[in-house]
Amino acid sequence: MLVRLRTSLQIALAKVRAVALRRIWGMDIGADVRISGKAFLDFTNPAGVHIGDATMIAPGARILTHDFVGGYHRDTFVGARCFVGANAIILPGVTIADQCIIAAGAVVVDDVPKGSLVAGNPARVIRSGITTTRHGRTLASTFEAIRAEIALRQNIEPPQSEARTTQDHHNG
């Protein structure tokens, strides 16, 4: 009960923050976007922040739209149904296409093509052709969650993944 209440409160606060970022700061933020309260969006050039529908920005992520040393402002785009991981940095002028996953800690210096998973510093494409749903979830994780929910409702054990556990590994 307490977990559901806390989750509902976090979602409500994220929605309020998105409205404030749109109306007060003039950022271009799509519908159903979740931005962590601990994420940093560049307020030096707030009109340069563009985030597509149903995208999630995790804690510590930074979306930059200006370079103080270079003395320039650039629009930065994050597409629809993307996930930007914790402490990822997206540099000014970068365009991330729809259905992309930016791994935690990635430093994105170049444009990211549609349906890509990028990681590293500088970020590189690790996987292409992925399909994501709302908030950057992959279809594989969605199907796993559905199977686990069905198993829970039927009061049976959820199916085990193909990966062997540590105990299985040591026993055989």
PyRosetta script that sets phi, psi and omega in degrees:
from pyrosetta import init, pose_from_sequence

init()
pose = pose_from_sequence("MLVRLRTSLQIALAKVRAVALRRIWGMDIGADVRISGKAFLDFTNPAGVHIGDATMIAPGARILTHDFVGGYHRDTFVGARCFVGANAIILPGVTIADQCIIAAGAVVVDDVPKGSLVAGNPARVIRSGITTTRHGRTLASTFEAIRAEIALRQNIEPPQSEARTTQDHHNG")
pose.set_psi(1, -47.1)
pose.set_omega(1, -179.1)
pose.set_phi(2, -66.2)
pose.set_psi(2, -36.8)
pose.set_omega(2, 179.2)
pose.set_phi(3, -64.3)
pose.set_psi(3, -44.2)
pose.set_omega(3, 179.3)
pose.set_phi(4, -63.3)
pose.set_psi(4, -40.3)
pose.set_omega(4, 178.9)
pose.set_phi(5, -63.1)
pose.set_psi(5, -46.4)
pose.set_omega(5, 179.3)
pose.set_phi(6, -62.1)
pose.set_psi(6, -42.9)
pose.set_omega(6, 179.4)
pose.set_phi(7, -64.1)
pose.set_psi(7, -43.6)
pose.set_omega(7, 178.3)
pose.set_phi(8, -61.8)
pose.set_psi(8, -39.7)
pose.set_omega(8, 178.7)
pose.set_phi(9, -65.6)
pose.set_psi(9, -42.6)
pose.set_omega(9, 178.3)
pose.set_phi(10, -62.4)
pose.set_psi(10, -41.5)
pose.set_omega(10, 179.4)
pose.set_phi(11, -65.6)
pose.set_psi(11, -43.1)
pose.set_omega(11, 179.2)
pose.set_phi(12, -62.6)
pose.set_psi(12, -42.6)
pose.set_omega(12, 178.7)
pose.set_phi(13, -65.6)
pose.set_psi(13, -37.3)
pose.set_omega(13, 177.4)
pose.set_phi(14, -63.6)
pose.set_psi(14, -39.4)
pose.set_omega(14, 178.3)
pose.set_phi(15, -65.8)
pose.set_psi(15, -41.9)
pose.set_omega(15, 178.3)
pose.set_phi(16, -63.3)
pose.set_psi(16, -41.9)
pose.set_omega(16, 179.0)
pose.set_phi(17, -62.4)
pose.set_psi(17, -43.1)
pose.set_omega(17, 179.7)
pose.set_phi(18, -61.3)
pose.set_psi(18, -40.5)
pose.set_omega(18, 178.1)
pose.set_phi(19, -63.2)
pose.set_psi(19, -44.8)
pose.set_omega(19, 179.0)
pose.set_phi(20, -62.4)
pose.set_psi(20, -41.5)
pose.set_omega(20, 179.8)
pose.set_phi(21, -64.0)
pose.set_psi(21, -36.6)
pose.set_omega(21, 177.8)
pose.set_phi(22, -69.7)
pose.set_psi(22, -55.6)
pose.set_omega(22, -169.9)
pose.set_phi(23, -78.9)
pose.set_psi(23, -40.5)
pose.set_omega(23, -176.4)
pose.set_phi(24, -86.3)
pose.set_psi(24, -45.8)
pose.set_omega(24, -174.7)
pose.set_phi(25, -94.2)
pose.set_psi(25, -14.0)
pose.set_omega(25, 177.2)
pose.set_phi(26, 76.8)
pose.set_psi(26, 22.4)
pose.set_omega(26, 177.6)
pose.set_phi(27, -76.6)
pose.set_psi(27, 149.5)
pose.set_omega(27, 179.1)
pose.set_phi(28, -92.8)
pose.set_psi(28, 93.8)
pose.set_omega(28, -176.1)
pose.set_phi(29, -120.5)
pose.set_psi(29, 124.7)
pose.set_omega(29, -177.1)
pose.set_phi(30, -71.4)
pose.set_psi(30, -178.1)
pose.set_omega(30, 179.6)
pose.set_phi(31, -75.8)
pose.set_psi(31, 149.6)
pose.set_omega(31, 175.3)
pose.set_phi(32, 58.2)
pose.set_psi(32, 35.7)
pose.set_omega(32, 176.7)
pose.set_phi(33, -91.8)
pose.set_psi(33, 135.9)
pose.set_omega(33, 175.1)
pose.set_phi(34, -113.9)
pose.set_psi(34, 122.2)
pose.set_omega(34, 179.7)
pose.set_phi(35, -122.3)
pose.set_psi(35, 120.7)
pose.set_omega(35, 179.4)
pose.set_phi(36, -59.1)
pose.set_psi(36, 145.8)
pose.set_omega(36, 175.4)
pose.set_phi(37, -63.7)
pose.set_psi(37, -17.8)
pose.set_omega(37, 179.9)
pose.set_phi(38, -100.2)
pose.set_psi(38, 5.0)
pose.set_omega(38, 175.1)
pose.set_phi(39, -81.1)
pose.set_psi(39, 153.4)
pose.set_omega(39, -179.1)
pose.set_phi(40, -114.9)
pose.set_psi(40, 118.5)
pose.set_omega(40, 173.0)
pose.set_phi(41, -110.1)
pose.set_psi(41, 136.7)
pose.set_omega(41, -172.2)
pose.set_phi(42, -66.9)
pose.set_psi(42, 115.4)
pose.set_omega(42, 178.9)
pose.set_phi(43, -91.1)
pose.set_psi(43, -2.6)
pose.set_omega(43, 176.0)
pose.set_phi(44, -70.1)
pose.set_psi(44, -37.0)
pose.set_omega(44, 178.1)
pose.set_phi(45, -135.6)
pose.set_psi(45, 66.8)
pose.set_omega(45, -172.7)
pose.set_phi(46, -62.3)
pose.set_psi(46, -30.4)
pose.set_omega(46, 179.4)
pose.set_phi(47, -68.2)
pose.set_psi(47, -12.2)
pose.set_omega(47, 179.2)
pose.set_phi(48, -86.7)
pose.set_psi(48, -1.9)
pose.set_omega(48, 178.3)
pose.set_phi(49, -91.5)
pose.set_psi(49, 122.9)
pose.set_omega(49, 179.9)
pose.set_phi(50, -130.1)
pose.set_psi(50, 118.6)
pose.set_omega(50, -178.7)
pose.set_phi(51, -128.2)
pose.set_psi(51, 127.0)
pose.set_omega(51, -177.8)
pose.set_phi(52, -76.7)
pose.set_psi(52, 171.2)
pose.set_omega(52, -177.8)
pose.set_phi(53, -59.4)
pose.set_psi(53, 147.3)
pose.set_omega(53, 171.2)
pose.set_phi(54, 56.4)
pose.set_psi(54, 38.1)
pose.set_omega(54, 177.9)
pose.set_phi(55, -104.6)
pose.set_psi(55, 151.1)
pose.set_omega(55, 178.1)
pose.set_phi(56, -122.4)
pose.set_psi(56, 133.3)
pose.set_omega(56, 177.0)
pose.set_phi(57, -114.9)
pose.set_psi(57, 117.9)
pose.set_omega(57, -173.7)
pose.set_phi(58, -82.7)
pose.set_psi(58, 168.3)
pose.set_omega(58, -180.0)
pose.set_phi(59, -58.2)
pose.set_psi(59, 139.8)
pose.set_omega(59, 176.7)
pose.set_phi(60, 81.3)
pose.set_psi(60, -9.3)
pose.set_omega(60, 179.1)
pose.set_phi(61, -66.6)
pose.set_psi(61, 146.6)
pose.set_omega(61, -179.1)
pose.set_phi(62, -128.0)
pose.set_psi(62, 126.5)
pose.set_omega(62, 175.2)
pose.set_phi(63, -114.8)
pose.set_psi(63, 110.9)
pose.set_omega(63, -174.2)
pose.set_phi(64, -101.9)
pose.set_psi(64, 146.0)
pose.set_omega(64, 179.5)
pose.set_phi(65, -129.2)
pose.set_psi(65, 6.3)
pose.set_omega(65, 178.6)
pose.set_phi(66, -145.8)
pose.set_psi(66, 156.6)
pose.set_omega(66, 175.6)
pose.set_phi(67, -124.9)
pose.set_psi(67, 109.5)
pose.set_omega(67, -177.3)
pose.set_phi(68, -63.3)
pose.set_psi(68, -44.7)
pose.set_omega(68, -177.9)
pose.set_phi(69, -66.2)
pose.set_psi(69, -45.4)
pose.set_omega(69, 179.8)
pose.set_phi(70, -77.2)
pose.set_psi(70, -17.1)
pose.set_omega(70, 177.9)
pose.set_phi(71, 68.7)
pose.set_psi(71, 39.1)
pose.set_omega(71, 179.8)
pose.set_phi(72, -135.3)
pose.set_psi(72, 159.0)
pose.set_omega(72, 173.7)
pose.set_phi(73, -116.4)
pose.set_psi(73, 137.2)
pose.set_omega(73, 177.7)
pose.set_phi(74, -137.5)
pose.set_psi(74, 143.7)
pose.set_omega(74, 173.8)
pose.set_phi(75, -73.2)
pose.set_psi(75, 139.1)
pose.set_omega(75, 179.0)
pose.set_phi(76, -120.1)
pose.set_psi(76, 130.0)
pose.set_omega(76, -173.8)
pose.set_phi(77, -118.1)
pose.set_psi(77, 132.5)
pose.set_omega(77, 170.5)
pose.set_phi(78, -121.3)
pose.set_psi(78, 123.8)
pose.set_omega(78, -173.8)
pose.set_phi(79, -71.7)
pose.set_psi(79, -172.3)
pose.set_omega(79, 180.0)
pose.set_phi(80, -81.6)
pose.set_psi(80, 149.9)
pose.set_omega(80, 177.2)
pose.set_phi(81, 55.8)
pose.set_psi(81, 41.5)
pose.set_omega(81, 178.1)
pose.set_phi(82, -105.4)
pose.set_psi(82, 162.0)
pose.set_omega(82, 172.7)
pose.set_phi(83, -128.7)
pose.set_psi(83, 125.2)
pose.set_omega(83, 176.0)
pose.set_phi(84, -109.7)
pose.set_psi(84, 113.9)
pose.set_omega(84, -173.4)
pose.set_phi(85, -72.2)
pose.set_psi(85, 167.8)
pose.set_omega(85, -178.5)
pose.set_phi(86, -55.8)
pose.set_psi(86, 134.2)
pose.set_omega(86, 176.2)
pose.set_phi(87, 61.5)
pose.set_psi(87, 17.1)
pose.set_omega(87, 173.2)
pose.set_phi(88, -73.5)
pose.set_psi(88, 150.5)
pose.set_omega(88, 178.3)
pose.set_phi(89, -124.4)
pose.set_psi(89, 126.4)
pose.set_omega(89, 176.3)
pose.set_phi(90, -112.0)
pose.set_psi(90, 117.0)
pose.set_omega(90, -174.5)
pose.set_phi(91, -78.4)
pose.set_psi(91, 160.7)
pose.set_omega(91, -177.6)
pose.set_phi(92, -57.6)
pose.set_psi(92, 139.8)
pose.set_omega(92, 175.6)
pose.set_phi(93, 85.6)
pose.set_psi(93, -2.4)
pose.set_omega(93, -178.9)
pose.set_phi(94, -80.3)
pose.set_psi(94, 142.8)
pose.set_omega(94, 173.3)
pose.set_phi(95, -117.2)
pose.set_psi(95, 121.8)
pose.set_omega(95, 175.0)
pose.set_phi(96, -105.2)
pose.set_psi(96, 118.9)
pose.set_omega(96, -177.6)
pose.set_phi(97, -71.6)
pose.set_psi(97, 177.3)
pose.set_omega(97, -179.3)
pose.set_phi(98, -64.6)
pose.set_psi(98, 154.9)
pose.set_omega(98, 173.1)
pose.set_phi(99, 57.9)
pose.set_psi(99, 47.1)
pose.set_omega(99, 178.2)
pose.set_phi(100, -114.6)
pose.set_psi(100, 152.5)
pose.set_omega(100, 174.5)
pose.set_phi(101, -119.7)
pose.set_psi(101, 125.1)
pose.set_omega(101, 176.5)
pose.set_phi(102, -105.1)
pose.set_psi(102, 116.6)
pose.set_omega(102, -174.7)
pose.set_phi(103, -67.4)
pose.set_psi(103, 157.2)
pose.set_omega(103, 177.3)
pose.set_phi(104, -56.5)
pose.set_psi(104, 133.9)
pose.set_omega(104, 177.2)
pose.set_phi(105, 78.2)
pose.set_psi(105, 0.0)
pose.set_omega(105, -179.8)
pose.set_phi(106, -68.0)
pose.set_psi(106, 145.5)
pose.set_omega(106, 174.5)
pose.set_phi(107, -114.9)
pose.set_psi(107, 106.0)
pose.set_omega(107, -173.3)
pose.set_phi(108, -91.8)
pose.set_psi(108, 113.0)
pose.set_omega(108, -177.5)
pose.set_phi(109, -110.4)
pose.set_psi(109, -16.1)
pose.set_omega(109, -179.5)
pose.set_phi(110, -127.1)
pose.set_psi(110, 163.1)
pose.set_omega(110, 178.0)
pose.set_phi(111, -59.9)
pose.set_psi(111, 148.9)
pose.set_omega(111, -178.2)
pose.set_phi(112, -115.4)
pose.set_psi(112, 123.0)
pose.set_omega(112, -179.7)
pose.set_phi(113, -70.9)
pose.set_psi(113, 157.9)
pose.set_omega(113, -178.8)
pose.set_phi(114, -54.4)
pose.set_psi(114, 140.1)
pose.set_omega(114, 174.6)
pose.set_phi(115, 69.1)
pose.set_psi(115, 35.9)
pose.set_omega(115, -177.7)
pose.set_phi(116, -115.4)
pose.set_psi(116, 149.1)
pose.set_omega(116, 169.3)
pose.set_phi(117, -109.2)
pose.set_psi(117, 123.5)
pose.set_omega(117, 180.0)
pose.set_phi(118, -120.6)
pose.set_psi(118, 149.4)
pose.set_omega(118, 179.7)
pose.set_phi(119, -153.9)
pose.set_psi(119, 159.3)
pose.set_omega(119, 172.9)
pose.set_phi(120, 103.0)
pose.set_psi(120, 179.0)
pose.set_omega(120, 179.0)
pose.set_phi(121, -135.9)
pose.set_psi(121, 103.7)
pose.set_omega(121, -2.3)
pose.set_phi(122, -72.8)
pose.set_psi(122, 154.4)
pose.set_omega(122, -176.8)
pose.set_phi(123, -65.5)
pose.set_psi(123, 137.6)
pose.set_omega(123, 176.6)
pose.set_phi(124, -129.0)
pose.set_psi(124, 153.9)
pose.set_omega(124, 178.7)
pose.set_phi(125, -69.5)
pose.set_psi(125, 122.4)
pose.set_omega(125, 178.8)
pose.set_phi(126, -96.6)
pose.set_psi(126, -36.8)
pose.set_omega(126, 179.8)
pose.set_phi(127, -144.8)
pose.set_psi(127, 143.0)
pose.set_omega(127, 177.8)
pose.set_phi(128, -119.2)
pose.set_psi(128, 163.7)
pose.set_omega(128, 175.1)
pose.set_phi(129, 74.4)
pose.set_psi(129, 21.5)
pose.set_omega(129, 177.7)
pose.set_phi(130, -81.9)
pose.set_psi(130, 155.0)
pose.set_omega(130, 176.7)
pose.set_phi(131, -121.1)
pose.set_psi(131, 128.9)
pose.set_omega(131, 179.0)
pose.set_phi(132, -116.8)
pose.set_psi(132, 159.2)
pose.set_omega(132, 175.7)
pose.set_phi(133, -109.9)
pose.set_psi(133, -160.1)
pose.set_omega(133, -179.6)
pose.set_phi(134, -50.7)
pose.set_psi(134, 132.4)
pose.set_omega(134, 178.6)
pose.set_phi(135, 63.1)
pose.set_psi(135, 26.6)
pose.set_omega(135, 173.3)
pose.set_phi(136, 76.6)
pose.set_psi(136, 16.7)
pose.set_omega(136, 177.7)
pose.set_phi(137, -75.0)
pose.set_psi(137, 141.3)
pose.set_omega(137, 177.5)
pose.set_phi(138, -82.2)
pose.set_psi(138, 155.3)
pose.set_omega(138, 178.8)
pose.set_phi(139, -62.7)
pose.set_psi(139, -34.9)
pose.set_omega(139, 179.5)
pose.set_phi(140, -61.1)
pose.set_psi(140, -45.1)
pose.set_omega(140, -179.7)
pose.set_phi(141, -68.5)
pose.set_psi(141, -32.3)
pose.set_omega(141, 178.1)
pose.set_phi(142, -65.4)
pose.set_psi(142, -44.4)
pose.set_omega(142, 179.2)
pose.set_phi(143, -64.7)
pose.set_psi(143, -39.9)
pose.set_omega(143, 177.2)
pose.set_phi(144, -61.1)
pose.set_psi(144, -42.9)
pose.set_omega(144, 179.6)
pose.set_phi(145, -64.3)
pose.set_psi(145, -39.7)
pose.set_omega(145, 178.7)
pose.set_phi(146, -64.2)
pose.set_psi(146, -46.0)
pose.set_omega(146, 179.0)
pose.set_phi(147, -60.9)
pose.set_psi(147, -42.2)
pose.set_omega(147, 179.3)
pose.set_phi(148, -64.7)
pose.set_psi(148, -40.2)
pose.set_omega(148, 178.9)
pose.set_phi(149, -65.5)
pose.set_psi(149, -42.3)
pose.set_omega(149, 178.2)
pose.set_phi(150, -62.3)
pose.set_psi(150, -45.2)
pose.set_omega(150, 179.5)
pose.set_phi(151, -61.6)
pose.set_psi(151, -41.4)
pose.set_omega(151, 179.2)
pose.set_phi(152, -62.9)
pose.set_psi(152, -44.3)
pose.set_omega(152, -179.5)
pose.set_phi(153, -67.8)
pose.set_psi(153, -27.8)
pose.set_omega(153, 178.5)
pose.set_phi(154, -90.0)
pose.set_psi(154, 1.5)
pose.set_omega(154, 178.5)
pose.set_phi(155, 62.3)
pose.set_psi(155, 39.0)
pose.set_omega(155, 177.3)
pose.set_phi(156, -123.8)
pose.set_psi(156, 166.9)
pose.set_omega(156, 178.4)
pose.set_phi(157, -68.9)
pose.set_psi(157, 137.1)
pose.set_omega(157, 176.2)
pose.set_phi(158, -67.6)
pose.set_psi(158, 152.0)
pose.set_omega(158, -179.4)
pose.set_phi(159, -63.6)
pose.set_psi(159, 141.1)
pose.set_omega(159, 178.5)
pose.set_phi(160, -81.6)
pose.set_psi(160, 145.9)
pose.set_omega(160, 177.1)
pose.set_phi(161, -73.2)
pose.set_psi(161, 169.3)
pose.set_omega(161, -178.7)
pose.set_phi(162, -70.8)
pose.set_psi(162, -20.0)
pose.set_omega(162, -179.4)
pose.set_phi(163, -69.2)
pose.set_psi(163, 137.0)
pose.set_omega(163, 178.6)
pose.set_phi(164, -80.7)
pose.set_psi(164, 144.1)
pose.set_omega(164, 177.0)
pose.set_phi(165, -76.1)
pose.set_psi(165, 166.8)
pose.set_omega(165, 179.1)
pose.set_phi(166, -61.7)
pose.set_psi(166, -40.9)
pose.set_omega(166, -179.4)
pose.set_phi(167, -64.1)
pose.set_psi(167, -43.6)
pose.set_omega(167, 177.2)
pose.set_phi(168, -59.2)
pose.set_psi(168, -40.4)
pose.set_omega(168, -178.4)
pose.set_phi(169, -63.0)
pose.set_psi(169, -42.0)
pose.set_omega(169, -178.4)
pose.set_phi(170, -74.2)
pose.set_psi(170, -26.6)
pose.set_omega(170, -178.2)
pose.set_phi(171, -87.4)
pose.set_psi(171, -7.7)
pose.set_omega(171, -176.5)
pose.set_phi(172, -173.7)
pose.dump_pdb("model.pdb")
